[in-house]
């Protein structure tokens, strides 16, 4: 019996009230095995005395079912949560879960920079806001810009230079544009201030964006992540129970190979992949001829390799770039354009994927 096998078994133990397991939440601090005895140490933060008891019982049952394990000793360190209790009884490993008013939280990610992820996130948020407005649920889309080092969402959505209001001592009121509630590091620092932070500071900022922003009732919160699989990504999945992730890539192997690694990261921490969005898929010239400037088929191949779906292919057109630079997303300024229709179709596909989830981790 190895600790890797023990950890794999513990990945079947769900935190009470959530569909995520205790391993991906980072609650397992130490794990040892010797002479038939499994030693497990957990660290949680909760105000509910029933949760440690339930976790201890489920961990013991899980590990005792393994061959060669004759005794299980479980130690649980419990601290009081700093914020109000989350669904299922409180915070996890000292981190606050999503507010109950947020129905779904979805990460927009990419393995590689320069694939248009933030442009995609802004247009998708606006497309979702349009969809929900038509269905009688306006103002129920949020966009959290977690690209700490290069926050471009304020410029792209038309809020550049704006500052959010603070309610009380530490509650931030998100800004709103095009029916989307927005919070970004770009609202808190000026253009000439580089963000030079280490991992703990990134985690603290993401926690504050979740805990201290008055999002209100949301059907969906999109989280624009920086490229890669570093501190921001890991901090997010430990802080906010994600209902899924959308990977953005361009068609060429230089982008899809890295996007696949990003997808594997989400799978490793048990965040469902809702699908792949292929950006800059093709360019159509004035004669109507389609050109695949960055190759073809990369998005579908990535989706197939990760066992997920291709949500859509966004064309390479000047209007998308110009809209981002001007703070006027193409989904808003040209709602009947080909690009806007594609973004709305991708939004509908994301909502359909979420609707098929057996449980919602943030509801």
N, C-alpha and C positions, 0 to 999 in steps of 0.2 A: 504494500500500500504506500502511495506517495502523496505528498501534499498537493500536487497538481490534481490527482484524482479526488482528493477531499474537496478541493476548491470547486472542481467541476460539479460535484454533488451539491455543494452549498449554493451553486447558481440556480438550483431548483427551489430554493427557499425565498418566497416573496416577502417583502416588507409589508406588514399589515396595512390594508387599504390601498395598496399600489399593485400594479402589474409588473413592476421592476423587482429584481432580486437583490439580496443583500450584498452580493459580490460586486455587481456593477455600480451599486450605490456607494461602494467604498467603506462599508461598515466592518468588514473583516480586517482586523488589524494584525493579528498573528495567527498562525496555523501550524501545528506541529503534530508529528505522529511518532510514537515509540512504544514498542512492546505491546502492541494491540490497543493502545490508548490514544485517542485523538484529543488534542488540546486546542480549543478555539477561544479567541478573545475578540469580542465585538465592542465597538464604541458607537453609541447612539445618543441623540438628544431628543428628549420627549418629556411631556408632562403627564403622559398617560401611563400609570403603573402596570396596566395590563400588557403593554407591548413587550417589555423585557421578558415577562413570563412566557408569553406566546412564542417569542423568538427562541428562547432557550429550549422550550419543548419541541419545536419544529426542527431545530438544528440537531438535537439529540436523536429524534426519530429518523431524520435523514441519514445521519452518519452511521447509526447502529445498523442500518439496513445494508451497509457495505460489507463484503466478505473481509474477514481479518480484523475488523474493528469490534473490540469486545467491551470497550469502555469509552465514554465521551464526557469530557469535562468542558463546560462552557462558562466563561467569565464575561460579564457584560458591564462595561463602564457607561453609566447614564449621567448625562448632564442636563440641566434645565434649558429649554430653548430660549433664545434671545428674543424671538418674535412670537407672534400668535401661533397657535397650533395649526398644522396643516391637515389635509385629509388623512385619515387613518391615525391621527393622534399626535402629530408634531413633526419637528424637523428631523432630518437624517444626517447623522455624522456632523451635527452642528450647522448644517446648511438648511435654509428655508426652502420648502417646496413651493410650487406655483400657487398663487391665490386661487381659491376655489372658483372665483368668477371667470377664470380663463378655462374655456372648454378644451381647446387643443393648443399645444405648443409644438411648433415645427421648426427645425433648424434648416437654414439654407446654407449649404456648405460647398466647398470645392477643395480639391487637393492642391491645385495650382493657382497662383495668382494670374490676373490678366485675362480671365475667361468671361468677365462680365457678370460676376456673381451679384454684386450690389445693384447693378442696373436691373438685373433679373429680379432680385428681391423687391425692389421698389415697384416695378411694373406689376409683379405678381400680387403685391399687397393692394395696389390700386384696383387691379382686376377683381380681386376677391371682395373689395369694398363695393364695387359696382354690382357684383352678383348679389351680395347680401342686401344692398339697398333695394334692388328690384324685388327681392323676396320679403321685404318688409322688416329687415334687421339692419338699419344703417348704423354706422359708427361702432361696429363690433369687430374691427380688424386692428391689430396692433403690429408695429414693426420695431423691434429692439435691435439697434445697431451695436453689435459686440465686436466690430472690427476696431479694436482699441487703438491700434497704431495708425490706421488710415481710414478714419470714419468719413465716408463719402455720401452717406444717405442724406444728410441735411441739404447738401448741394443738389442732389438728384431729385429730391421730392419737393424742393422749393422752400426750404426753411433755413437756408444758409444765413448765418448771422443772428438767428433768433435765440432767445434764452427762455427756458421753462420757468414757470413760477413755482415757488415753494410754499406749501401749506403747512402751517404749524412749525414744528422744529425740523423735521427731516423728511416730509412727504413731498415728492416731486410730482407736479402735474404735467403729464406728457403733452407736447405740442400736437396739433392735429392739422392735417392737410389732405385734401382729396378724399376725405372720409376715413383716413388712417391715423391712428394715434401713434406718435413716434417718440422714441427716446434714443439718444445717441451721445457718445463721448464728445462728438463734434459740437454739441450745445454747451459743453462745460469748459472747453479750452479754446483759445484763439488760434488763428491759422499759423501763427509764428511760434507756437509752443509745441515742440516735439514731445511725444509721450514715450519716456524711457523708463519702463517699469519691468520689474521681475514678476514671476508667477504669482506670489501671494497677493500683490497689489491688483493684478488682473482679476483674480478670484474675488477679491473684495468688491471691486467695481461691478462685476457681474451679479454678485449677491445683492448689491444695493439696487441695481436695475430691476431685479425681481421683487425684492422686499419693499423698497421705498418709493416705487413709482405707482401712482394711483391709476392703474390701468382701467379699472371699472369692469363692466360686463363685456367680455370678448368671446366671440365664437372661435377666433383663431389668433394666435400670436406668432408671427414669423420672427425668427432670430437670425440676423445676418452675421455669420461667423467670419473671422479672418481665414485666409487660406491655411492649409496644413492640418496637422494633428497634434498641436502643442497645448500650451497651458490654457488658452481660452476655451478650446474644445473640451478638454477634460474638466475644467472648472464648471462649464455649463452643464454637462451631463451629471455632474455630482451635485449641482445646485438646483437644477430645474428638471423635473421628470418630463422628458420629451416624449411626445406621442409619435414622432417620426422625424425623418430627415429627407431633404431633397438635395441631390448632388447635381451641381452645375458643371458642365464641361464643354469644351469645343471638340470637334470631331477627330482631331489629329492625335496620334499615339502619345505625343509629348504631354498632352493634357489628360487623355483618358487613362494612361498608366498610373498617373498620380491620383486621379479621381478614384480609381479602384481601391487604392490604399486607404483613402478617406472613407470609402464605403465599408471596408473591412474593419476600420476603427469603430465605426458606429455599431456594426454587428457584434464586435467584441464586447461592447458595453451594453448590449441588448437594446439598442435603439432601432426600431424598425425603419428600413429604407422604403420610403413611399415611391421612389422612382428617380430616374435620371432625366434631367433637362439638358438637351443639346443646344447650346447657344452658338450663334454665328454659323449656322448649319449650311447656308447657301446664300448666294447673291444672284438676284435676277436683274439682268441688264435691260435697257430700254426696249430691246427687241423681244423681250419675253424669254430669253434663253437663261436657264438656270446654271450657275457655276458653283461648284463645291471647292471653294478656295482653300479650305483647311482639311480637305479630304472628305470622305463619306463613310457612314456606317459606324463611326466610333462610339456614338451614344448608345446605339442598340447593342453593340458588342459588350460595352461596359455593363449595361443593364442585364444582359444574359449571364455574364460572368458572376454577377452579384445576386442573381436570382430575383431580380426585380423588374420593373417595367420602364419603358421609355415613355415619359409623360408628354413629350412634344419636342418639336424642332423650331427654334426661333431663328428667323432669317437675319442675315447681315444687311441692315439698311441704315442709311445716314440718319433717318428720323429718330431711331432709337438713341443713337449717340447724342444727337443734337438736343433731344428732349432731356436727357440726363444732365447735360452741361447747362441747360437753361432752367432746370428745376421744373420742367413741364413734361412729365412722363407721357410717352406716346399713347398709352392706354387711356389717358385723360384727354389729350389734345386731339387725338385722331381715333376715337372709339370704334369707328367702322373700318379701320385699316386692317390689312392682313396680320400685322404684328399684334395689334390689340386683340383680335379674335383668337390668335394662338395663345396669348397670355391668359385670356378668359377660359379657353379650353383646358389649359394646364391647371388653372385654379380649380375648375370643376373636377378634374381628375384627382387632384390632391384631396378635395373634400370627399370624393367618392371613396378613396382609399381609407381615409379616416373613419368614414361611416361604417366600414367593414370591420373596424377593430372590435374585438369582443368586449373590451372595457377601455374606458378613457382614464389615463393615469392622473389627469388634472381635474377631473370633474368631481 
